[in-house]
Amino acid sequence: MAMNSKLLLLFALAVVFSCKSTDALKVKATRIQFYMHDVISGPNPTAVRVAGPDNSTTTSPNATAAMFGSIYMMDNPLTVTPDPNSTVVGRAQGIYGMSSQNEFSLLMSLTVGFISGPYNGSTFSVLGRNPIMSEVREMPVVGGTGIFRLARGYCLAKTHSMVGFDAIIGYNVTLLHY
């Protein structure tokens, strides 16, 4: 009889602890929208060319082919609205390179880090091809930290405005995380 009571208590504890741990493993979905400001020109660029072909010696009339292989480092501000003076919620830091000889397409590796708001201190990372002349580009989210630990998902990028090569890009991001 005492043995049955101990087994019943042990079983009850196992059920309680397993229920508690499965709650922690429920997948959450988060949708975020922000604007990234990628500034290459002027006295305070947020993206700078760090490697690539010497364009002063190129003879190609094709501007896309001439830029192929150019690599940029970025530390771009992220804002709530397209206005550069709106609230900064984070930074997009990473690297992108001109990855096509036939179209304006980037290979991007960037980490979005939040510096305010409900996601403060959390990050997620994007890695993928960005054909920048397409109206909407989809890129994969491959991980994250903080609230977004083990994140996966995707982001949709749409150019809001472009002057020369300076651009404001709207991002709509869908993240699945624990």
N, CA, C and O of each residue as an XYZ file, in Angstrom:
712
protein
N       0.815     -1.191      0.000
C       0.000      0.000      0.000
C       0.858      1.255      0.000
O       0.588      2.190     -0.753
N       1.903      1.286      0.847
C       2.800      2.437      0.917
C       3.565      2.583     -0.390
O       3.855      3.699     -0.823
N       3.889      1.467     -1.015
C       4.610      1.505     -2.285
C       3.730      2.110     -3.372
O       4.214      2.889     -4.193
N       2.430      1.759     -3.390
C       1.494      2.312     -4.375
C       1.341      3.812     -4.191
O       1.256      4.542     -5.179
N       1.304      4.290     -2.962
C       1.189      5.724     -2.686
C       2.419      6.458     -3.188
O       2.301      7.539     -3.765
N       3.596      5.887     -2.977
C       4.836      6.517     -3.451
C       4.873      6.561     -4.971
O       5.296      7.561     -5.550
N       4.436      5.487     -5.623
C       4.407      5.462     -7.087
C       3.405      6.479     -7.631
O       3.678      7.159     -8.621
N       2.252      6.578     -6.982
C       1.245      7.543     -7.397
C       1.765      8.969     -7.239
O       1.558      9.804     -8.119
N       2.440      9.254     -6.120
C       3.021     10.582     -5.893
C       4.111     10.871     -6.931
O       4.170     11.978     -7.465
N       4.945      9.920     -7.215
C       6.000     10.076     -8.214
C       5.401     10.336     -9.598
O       5.890     11.189    -10.338
N       4.356      9.609     -9.941
C       3.681      9.815    -11.220
C       3.068     11.211    -11.298
O       3.189     11.883    -12.323
N       2.416     11.651    -10.231
C       1.803     12.987    -10.195
C       2.866     14.075    -10.365
O       2.659     15.035    -11.107
N       4.001     13.927     -9.682
C       5.094     14.905     -9.824
C       5.630     14.918    -11.252
O       5.923     15.985    -11.791
N       5.759     13.768    -11.857
C       6.248     13.698    -13.239
C       5.303     14.411    -14.189
O       5.753     15.116    -15.092
N       4.006     14.241    -14.002
C       3.010     14.912    -14.837
C       3.101     16.420    -14.658
O       3.085     17.161    -15.641
N       3.197     16.881    -13.419
C       3.279     18.321    -13.138
C       4.513     18.925    -13.784
O       4.419     19.961    -14.442
N       5.662     18.301    -13.609
C       6.895     18.855    -14.173
C       6.924     18.781    -15.692
O       7.461     19.678    -16.342
N       6.353     17.724    -16.269
C       6.339     17.638    -17.734
C       5.399     18.679    -18.330
O       5.684     19.212    -19.402
N       4.300     18.978    -17.671
C       3.389     20.021    -18.162
C       4.048     21.387    -18.098
O       3.885     22.201    -19.006
N       4.782     21.639    -17.043
C       5.443     22.924    -16.891
C       6.515     23.110    -17.966
O       6.654     24.201    -18.518
N       7.271     22.053    -18.267
C       8.334     22.189    -19.256
C       7.767     22.298    -20.675
O       8.381     22.956    -21.516
N       6.642     21.691    -20.968
C       6.080     21.827    -22.306
C       5.522     23.225    -22.531
O       5.501     23.695    -23.669
N       5.069     23.902    -21.477
C       4.642     25.298    -21.621
C       5.805     26.159    -22.082
O       5.627     27.055    -22.906
N       6.987     25.896    -21.560
C       8.168     26.680    -21.925
C       8.571     26.426    -23.374
O       9.254     27.256    -23.973
N       8.163     25.300    -23.946
C       8.558     24.959    -25.307
C       7.528     25.370    -26.354
O       7.694     25.048    -27.530
N       6.476     26.069    -25.959
C       5.486     26.516    -26.931
C       6.089     27.562    -27.849
O       6.742     28.504    -27.398
N       5.864     27.387    -29.126
C       6.401     28.313    -30.122
C       5.555     29.585    -30.137
O       4.326     29.533    -30.178
N       6.243     30.724    -30.104
C       5.574     32.021    -30.175
C       5.836     32.625    -31.553
O       6.889     32.394    -32.148
N       4.885     33.389    -32.051
C       5.065     34.111    -33.313
C       5.087     35.601    -33.005
O       4.219     36.113    -32.297
N       6.082     36.286    -33.540
C       6.202     37.729    -33.365
C       6.330     38.365    -34.735
O       7.090     37.899    -35.584
N       5.573     39.440    -34.939
C       5.663     40.209    -36.186
C       6.157     41.605    -35.843
O       5.629     42.266    -34.948
N       7.179     42.044    -36.572
C       7.815     43.332    -36.305
C       7.936     44.096    -37.615
O       8.210     43.513    -38.664
N       7.731     45.391    -37.545
C       7.949     46.256    -38.711
C       8.878     47.388    -38.294
O       8.721     47.971    -37.221
N       9.857     47.696    -39.164
C      10.765     48.815    -38.933
C      11.342     49.248    -40.267
O      11.103     48.620    -41.298
N      12.110     50.338    -40.232
C      12.742     50.872    -41.438
C      14.244     50.947    -41.215
O      14.711     51.434    -40.185
N      14.994     50.456    -42.201
C      16.449     50.492    -42.147
C      16.946     51.605    -43.062
O      16.477     51.753    -44.191
N      17.905     52.389    -42.558
C      18.459     53.516    -43.304
C      19.893     53.162    -43.707
O      20.799     53.165    -42.874
N      20.085     52.858    -44.989
C      21.382     52.462    -45.532
C      21.958     53.664    -46.286
O      21.522     53.980    -47.393
N      22.933     54.322    -45.680
C      23.500     55.552    -46.238
C      24.951     55.291    -46.632
O      25.795     54.996    -45.785
N      25.224     55.406    -47.925
C      26.579     55.186    -48.445
C      27.294     56.510    -48.696
O      28.521     56.571    -48.627
N      26.540     57.570    -48.986
C      27.137     58.855    -49.356
C      27.219     59.801    -48.154
O      26.717     59.510    -47.069
N      27.860     60.924    -48.387
C      27.902     61.989    -47.391
C      28.980     61.806    -46.340
O      29.768     60.861    -46.395
N      29.006     62.725    -45.377
C      30.069     62.724    -44.370
C      29.896     61.657    -43.288
O      30.862     61.323    -42.602
N      28.683     61.112    -43.121
C      28.434     60.115    -42.071
C      27.753     58.872    -42.627
O      26.605     58.592    -42.281
N      28.440     58.123    -43.484
C      27.804     56.934    -44.051
C      27.577     55.869    -42.975
O      28.327     55.773    -42.003
N      26.526     55.075    -43.174
C      26.257     53.956    -42.268
C      26.684     52.629    -42.888
O      26.646     51.589    -42.232
N      27.086     52.673    -44.150
C      27.623     51.507    -44.851
C      28.819     51.979    -45.670
O      28.748     52.985    -46.376
N      29.923     51.233    -45.563
C      31.131     51.623    -46.289
C      31.678     50.438    -47.072
O      31.623     49.291    -46.630
N      32.201     50.750    -48.235
C      32.826     49.731    -49.082
C      34.175     49.378    -48.474
O      34.997     50.260    -48.223
N      34.403     48.094    -48.237
C      35.653     47.653    -47.618
C      36.509     46.805    -48.555
O      37.680     46.555    -48.268
N      35.934     46.362    -49.675
C      36.702     45.555    -50.630
C      35.961     45.531    -51.957
O      34.769     45.829    -52.033
N      36.690     45.171    -52.991
C      36.065     45.026    -54.299
C      36.992     45.456    -55.402
O      38.127     45.865    -55.157
N      36.499     45.360    -56.625
C      37.319     45.707    -57.781
C      37.631     47.202    -57.812
O      36.886     48.023    -57.277
N      38.730     47.524    -58.440
C      39.110     48.924    -58.630
C      38.297     49.458    -59.798
O      38.626     49.220    -60.960
N      37.229     50.184    -59.476
C      36.315     50.659    -60.515
C      36.925     51.731    -61.407
O      36.375     52.038    -62.464
N      38.048     52.304    -61.001
C      38.659     53.336    -61.838
C      39.311     52.737    -63.079
O      39.575     53.448    -64.048
N      39.572     51.425    -63.051
C      40.230     50.792    -64.202
C      39.266     49.934    -65.024
O      39.673     49.333    -66.019
N      38.002     49.869    -64.623
C      37.067     49.023    -65.355
C      36.727     49.645    -66.715
O      36.614     50.862    -66.860
N      36.573     48.780    -67.679
C      36.189     49.238    -69.024
C      34.783     48.788    -69.369
O      34.302     49.030    -70.476
N      34.111     48.122    -68.408
C      32.778     47.596    -68.672
C      31.745     48.716    -68.687
O      31.689     49.529    -67.764
N      30.920     48.757    -69.745
C      29.832     49.737    -69.765
C      28.676     49.311    -68.863
O      27.763     50.098    -68.614
N      28.709     48.073    -68.372
C      27.662     47.521    -67.523
C      27.972     47.856    -66.058
O      28.903     47.298    -65.477
N      27.195     48.764    -65.468
C      27.428     49.195    -64.084
C      27.299     48.038    -63.102
O      28.031     47.979    -62.114
N      26.377     47.121    -63.362
C      26.188     45.973    -62.473
C      27.431     45.098    -62.470
O      27.910     44.703    -61.407
N      27.951     44.796    -63.638
C      29.159     43.974    -63.732
C      30.345     44.691    -63.094
O      31.195     44.050    -62.476
N      30.410     46.008    -63.238
C      31.513     46.773    -62.654
C      31.482     46.744    -61.124
O      32.532     46.836    -60.488
N      30.292     46.619    -60.525
C      30.173     46.597    -59.065
C      30.297     45.190    -58.481
O      30.457     45.033    -57.270
N      30.223     44.165    -59.336
C      30.300     42.780    -58.877
C      31.538     42.573    -58.001
O      32.647     42.947    -58.381
N      31.338     41.981    -56.840
C      32.446     41.702    -55.926
C      32.682     42.767    -54.875
O      33.493     42.568    -53.971
N      31.990     43.895    -54.972
C      32.143     44.942    -53.960
C      31.513     44.484    -52.646
O      30.405     43.946    -52.628
N      32.235     44.705    -51.553
C      31.806     44.282    -50.214
C      31.634     45.519    -49.342
O      32.482     46.411    -49.339
N      30.529     45.563    -48.600
C      30.218     46.688    -47.719
C      29.977     46.193    -46.299
O      29.368     45.143    -46.094
N      30.456     46.954    -45.325
C      30.113     46.733    -43.915
C      29.051     47.753    -43.559
O      29.098     48.895    -44.017
N      28.089     47.343    -42.739
C      27.020     48.277    -42.383
C      26.770     48.299    -40.880
O      26.962     47.317    -40.162
N      26.337     49.460    -40.456
C      25.855     49.689    -39.095
C      24.701     50.679    -39.246
O      24.829     51.859    -38.921
N      23.582     50.176    -39.744
C      22.450     51.006    -40.146
C      21.438     51.175    -39.016
O      21.091     50.208    -38.339
N      20.964     52.408    -38.814
C      19.906     52.603    -37.818
C      18.573     52.035    -38.294
O      18.277     52.013    -39.488
N      17.781     51.579    -37.334
C      16.438     51.071    -37.584
C      15.465     51.986    -36.863
O      15.614     52.255    -35.671
N      14.464     52.465    -37.597
C      13.507     53.406    -37.010
C      12.077     52.888    -37.120
O      11.786     51.954    -37.867
N      11.199     53.520    -36.358
C       9.796     53.139    -36.321
C       9.080     53.526    -37.608
O       8.216     52.787    -38.079
N       9.430     54.676    -38.182
C       8.827     55.143    -39.429
C       9.940     55.402    -40.443
O      11.114     55.327    -40.080
N       9.614     55.702    -41.693
C      10.651     55.987    -42.686
C      11.412     57.291    -42.419
O      12.490     57.494    -42.977
N      10.884     58.151    -41.599
C      11.535     59.420    -41.279
C      12.833     59.144    -40.516
O      12.798     58.519    -39.456
N      13.978     59.600    -41.039
C      15.253     59.364    -40.350
C      15.284     59.924    -38.922
O      16.095     59.485    -38.106
N      14.419     60.875    -38.620
C      14.381     61.461    -37.280
C      13.389     60.768    -36.352
O      13.212     61.203    -35.214
N      12.743     59.707    -36.810
C      11.815     58.987    -35.928
C      12.605     58.160    -34.913
O      13.830     58.075    -34.992
N      11.911     57.564    -33.982
C      12.536     56.822    -32.891
C      13.407     55.682    -33.418
O      12.956     54.858    -34.214
N      14.653     55.649    -32.966
C      15.573     54.561    -33.322
C      15.307     53.400    -32.363
O      15.382     53.563    -31.145
N      14.997     52.223    -32.922
C      14.712     51.046    -32.106
C      15.835     50.023    -32.138
O      15.850     49.091    -31.334
N      16.779     50.191    -33.065
C      17.861     49.226    -33.147
C      18.844     49.551    -34.248
O      18.812     50.629    -34.842
N      19.726     48.587    -34.508
C      20.745     48.723    -35.539
C      20.799     47.417    -36.316
O      20.599     46.337    -35.759
N      21.074     47.531    -37.615
C      21.336     46.363    -38.462
C      22.828     46.395    -38.755
O      23.317     47.292    -39.442
N      23.536     45.422    -38.237
C      24.990     45.375    -38.407
C      25.356     44.110    -39.167
O      24.846     43.026    -38.885
N      26.248     44.270    -40.132
C      26.649     43.108    -40.894
C      27.410     43.475    -42.145
O      28.074     44.508    -42.226
N      27.291     42.599    -43.108
C      28.070     42.723    -44.337
C      27.175     42.351    -45.520
O      26.332     41.459    -45.425
N      27.376     43.050    -46.628
C      26.693     42.647    -47.849
C      27.636     42.844    -49.022
O      28.492     43.728    -49.020
N      27.453     41.995    -50.024
C      28.299     42.055    -51.204
C      27.471     41.991    -52.469
O      26.414     41.361    -52.517
N      27.980     42.659    -53.493
C      27.338     42.606    -54.810
C      27.637     41.220    -55.392
O      28.775     40.912    -55.745
N      26.589     40.391    -55.482
C      26.808     38.978    -55.770
C      26.403     38.535    -57.168
O      26.434     37.341    -57.469
N      26.024     39.477    -58.026
C      25.608     39.103    -59.373
C      26.278     39.991    -60.411
O      26.510     41.177    -60.176
N      26.583     39.404    -61.555
C      27.130     40.174    -62.669
C      26.033     40.674    -63.600
O      26.287     41.481    -64.495
N      24.790     40.180    -63.381
C      23.708     40.478    -64.312
C      22.570     41.316    -63.744
O      21.766     41.856    -64.503
N      22.489     41.432    -62.426
C      21.427     42.217    -61.803
C      21.957     42.785    -60.487
O      22.947     42.291    -59.947
N      21.303     43.812    -59.983
C      21.680     44.340    -58.673
C      21.140     43.383    -57.622
O      19.962     43.427    -57.267
N      22.005     42.534    -57.138
C      21.626     41.545    -56.138
C      22.734     41.473    -55.096
O      23.921     41.467    -55.422
N      22.316     41.419    -53.841
C      23.255     41.357    -52.730
C      23.195     39.990    -52.068
O      22.154     39.333    -52.069
N      24.309     39.572    -51.511
C      24.317     38.480    -50.551
C      24.495     39.163    -49.208
O      25.508     39.823    -48.976
N      23.512     39.011    -48.314
C      23.510     39.745    -47.052
C      23.650     38.809    -45.865
O      23.060     37.729    -45.823
N      24.440     39.249    -44.912
C      24.517     38.631    -43.598
C      24.416     39.771    -42.603
O      25.354     40.556    -42.458
N      23.287     39.869    -41.919
C      23.119     40.978    -40.986
C      22.444     40.506    -39.717
O      21.656     39.560    -39.720
N      22.771     41.185    -38.635
C      22.124     40.939    -37.353
C      21.388     42.199    -36.952
O      21.969     43.283    -36.886
N      20.102     42.044    -36.684
C      19.260     43.131    -36.211
C      19.297     43.086    -34.688
O      18.888     42.102    -34.072
N      19.793     44.163    -34.094
C      19.859     44.246    -32.639
C      18.984     45.368    -32.134
O      19.096     46.502    -32.599
N      18.115     45.068    -31.191
C      17.200     46.072    -30.660
C      17.823     46.776    -29.459
O      18.432     46.141    -28.598
N      17.662     48.107    -29.413
C      18.259     48.904    -28.337
C      17.212     49.608    -27.486
O      17.556     50.357    -26.572
N      15.929     49.371    -27.782
C      14.853     49.961    -26.979
C      13.580     49.169    -27.195
O      13.525     48.283    -28.047
N      12.565     49.490    -26.425
C      11.271     48.851    -26.593
C      11.216     47.459    -26.002
O      12.105     47.064    -25.247
N      10.175     46.713    -26.342
C       9.962     45.398    -25.718
C      11.010     44.349    -26.110
O      11.148     43.339    -25.421
N      11.743     44.568    -27.195
C      12.750     43.599    -27.649
C      14.170     44.029    -27.294
O      15.131     43.429    -27.776
N      14.319     45.053    -26.465
C      15.620     45.609    -26.086
C      16.584     44.495    -25.670
O      16.264     43.673    -24.812
N      17.764     44.480    -26.289
C      18.784     43.493    -25.969
C      18.681     42.211    -26.767
O      19.583     41.376    -26.696
N      17.621     42.026    -27.519
C      17.439     40.810    -28.320
C      17.893     41.062    -29.754
O      17.911     42.199    -30.225
N      18.259     39.982    -30.437
C      18.708     40.076    -31.827
C      18.078     38.954    -32.649
O      17.591     37.960    -32.111
N      18.104     39.144    -33.972
C      17.874     38.035    -34.890
C      18.775     38.257    -36.096
O      19.163     39.385    -36.398
N      19.105     37.161    -36.784
C      20.041     37.227    -37.901
C      19.380     36.810    -39.207
O      18.576     35.880    -39.260
N      19.751     37.536    -40.260
C      19.233     37.308    -41.608
C      20.417     36.925    -42.486
O      21.478     37.545    -42.417
N      20.231     35.913    -43.301
C      21.276     35.480    -44.224
C      20.609     35.081    -45.516
O      19.793     34.160    -45.538
N      20.949     35.772    -46.607
C      20.340     35.374    -47.863
C      20.554     36.352    -48.992
O      21.219     37.378    -48.844
N      19.978     36.009    -50.112
C      20.067     36.796    -51.344
C      19.021     37.902    -51.311
O      17.878     37.683    -50.910
N      19.430     39.092    -51.739
C      18.540     40.251    -51.757
C      18.623     40.911    -53.137
O      19.487     41.755    -53.373
N      17.720     40.523    -54.048
C      17.699     41.153    -55.374
C      17.054     42.544    -55.260
O      15.839     42.682    -55.403
N      17.861     43.552    -55.008
C      17.377     44.862    -54.546
C      16.465     45.590    -55.523
O      15.781     46.528    -55.114
N      16.423     45.204    -56.788
C      15.533     45.871    -57.727
C      14.135     45.243    -57.753
O      13.229     45.788    -58.384
N      13.954     44.118    -57.084
C      12.619     43.515    -56.980
C      11.796     44.343    -56.004
O      12.328     44.894    -55.040
N      10.504     44.424    -56.261
C       9.654     45.259    -55.400
C       9.660     44.768    -53.955
O       9.818     45.564    -53.030
N       9.490     43.458    -53.756
C       9.523     42.863    -52.419
C      10.505     41.708    -52.453
O      10.470     40.872    -53.356
N      11.386     41.669    -51.456
C      12.372     40.605    -51.358
C      12.134     39.826    -50.074
O      11.894     40.412    -49.018
N      12.202     38.501    -50.168
C      12.041     37.643    -48.998
C      13.387     37.026    -48.644
O      14.075     36.465    -49.496
N      13.748     37.143    -47.363
C      15.011     36.584    -46.887
C      14.770     35.793    -45.605
O      13.875     36.132    -44.830
N      15.555     34.746    -45.373
C      15.333     33.911    -44.193
C      15.954     34.497    -42.928
O      17.015     35.120    -42.961
N      15.257     34.277    -41.811
C      15.815     34.531    -40.485
C      16.382     33.196    -40.017
O      15.685     32.181    -40.031
N      17.659     33.197    -39.601
C      18.341     31.945    -39.308
C      18.698     31.746    -37.838
O      19.318     30.742    -37.488
N      18.321     32.677    -36.979
C      18.608     32.509    -35.559
C      18.377     33.796    -34.802
O      17.996     34.814    -35.380
N      18.611     33.743    -33.501
C      18.426     34.929    -32.692
C      18.920     34.722    -31.281
O      19.354     33.632    -30.909
N      18.847     35.801    -30.489
C      19.257     35.758    -29.091
C      18.210     36.475    -28.249
O      17.309     37.126    -28.778
N      18.340     36.347    -26.927
C      17.397     36.996    -26.020
C      16.007     36.435    -26.217
O      15.821     35.218    -26.235
N      15.026     37.317    -26.364
C      13.643     36.889    -26.586
C      13.541     36.017    -27.838
O      12.675     35.146    -27.925
N      14.429     36.255    -28.806
C      14.370     35.540    -30.087
C      15.332     34.360    -30.165
O      15.702     33.936    -31.259
N      15.736     33.830    -29.023
C      16.631     32.668    -29.016
C      15.992     31.544    -29.830
O      14.806     31.250    -29.685
N      16.790     30.932    -30.675
C      16.360     29.844    -31.576
C      15.335     30.293    -32.617
O      14.575     29.473    -33.132
N      15.311     31.581    -32.927
C      14.331     32.096    -33.887
C      14.559     31.517    -35.275
O      15.675     31.182    -35.673
N      13.457     31.419    -35.980
C      13.473     31.119    -37.399
C      12.309     31.895    -37.995
O      11.371     32.262    -37.288
N      12.370     32.138    -39.261
C      11.297     32.898    -39.878
C      11.752     33.526    -41.173
O      12.613     32.997    -41.877
N      11.153     34.674    -41.477
C      11.492     35.347    -42.726
C      11.224     36.833    -42.576
O      10.473     37.272    -41.704
N      11.863     37.594    -43.455
C      11.570     39.022    -43.509
C      11.273     39.395    -44.954
O      11.846     38.851    -45.898
N      10.360     40.340    -45.087
C      10.025     40.900    -46.389
C      10.573     42.317    -46.408
O      10.233     43.134    -45.552
N      11.420     42.606    -47.382
C      12.023     43.933    -47.512
C      11.438     44.625    -48.727
O      11.286     44.029    -49.793
N      11.112     45.894    -48.546
C      10.566     46.693    -49.644
C      11.200     48.075    -49.579
O      11.142     48.740    -48.545
N      11.805     48.507    -50.681
C      12.450     49.819    -50.711
C      11.395     50.906    -50.604
O      10.479     50.979    -51.423
N      11.528     51.740    -49.601
C      10.599     52.851    -49.400
C      11.019     54.039    -50.258
O      10.191     54.667    -50.917
N      12.323     54.339    -50.241
C      12.849     55.425    -51.079
C      14.323     55.176    -51.344
O      15.003     54.479    -50.592
N      14.802     55.772    -52.448
C      16.199     55.610    -52.828
C      16.667     56.875    -53.530
O      16.026     57.357    -54.463
N      17.795     57.403    -53.069
C      18.434     58.563    -53.698
C      19.882     58.136    -53.963
O      20.660     57.939    -53.029
N      20.231     57.998    -55.239
C      21.535     57.421    -55.560
C      21.541     55.989    -55.049
O      20.665     55.197    -55.398
N      22.530     55.655    -54.218
C      22.556     54.331    -53.589
C      22.145     54.385    -52.126
O      22.184     53.358    -51.448
N      21.753     55.548    -51.616
C      21.224     55.655    -50.257
C      19.770     55.202    -50.276
O      18.995     55.626    -51.132
N      19.403     54.344    -49.335
C      18.051     53.783    -49.377
C      17.435     53.698    -47.984
O      18.129     53.541    -46.980
N      16.123     53.806    -47.959
C      15.329     53.513    -46.770
C      14.489     52.302    -47.140
O      13.710     52.335    -48.093
N      14.661     51.229    -46.369
C      14.015     49.962    -46.677
C      13.081     49.587    -45.541
O      13.485     49.564    -44.378
N      11.838     49.295    -45.877
C      10.883     48.805    -44.884
C      11.024     47.308    -44.726
O      11.115     46.574    -45.711
N      11.043     46.860    -43.491
C      11.131     45.432    -43.179
C       9.889     45.000    -42.412
O       9.517     45.620    -41.416
N       9.257     43.943    -42.877
C       8.202     43.253    -42.149
C       8.751     41.868    -41.833
O       9.062     41.091    -42.736
N       8.866     41.569    -40.548
C       9.541     40.355    -40.111
C       8.560     39.469    -39.353
O       7.802     39.946    -38.508
N       8.583     38.179    -39.664
C       7.808     37.184    -38.928
C       8.795     36.210    -38.322
O       9.561     35.553    -39.027
N       8.762     36.126    -36.983
C       9.686     35.259    -36.251
C       8.916     34.207    -35.476
O       7.891     34.504    -34.862
N       9.400     33.000    -35.505
C       8.921     31.928    -34.638
C      10.035     31.648    -33.646
O      11.184     31.435    -34.035
N       9.696     31.648    -32.373
C      10.710     31.463    -31.326
C      10.045     30.890    -30.099
O       8.818     30.820    -30.018
N      10.876     30.469    -29.122
C      10.356     29.859    -27.881
C      10.275     30.887    -26.776
O       9.863     30.566    -25.662
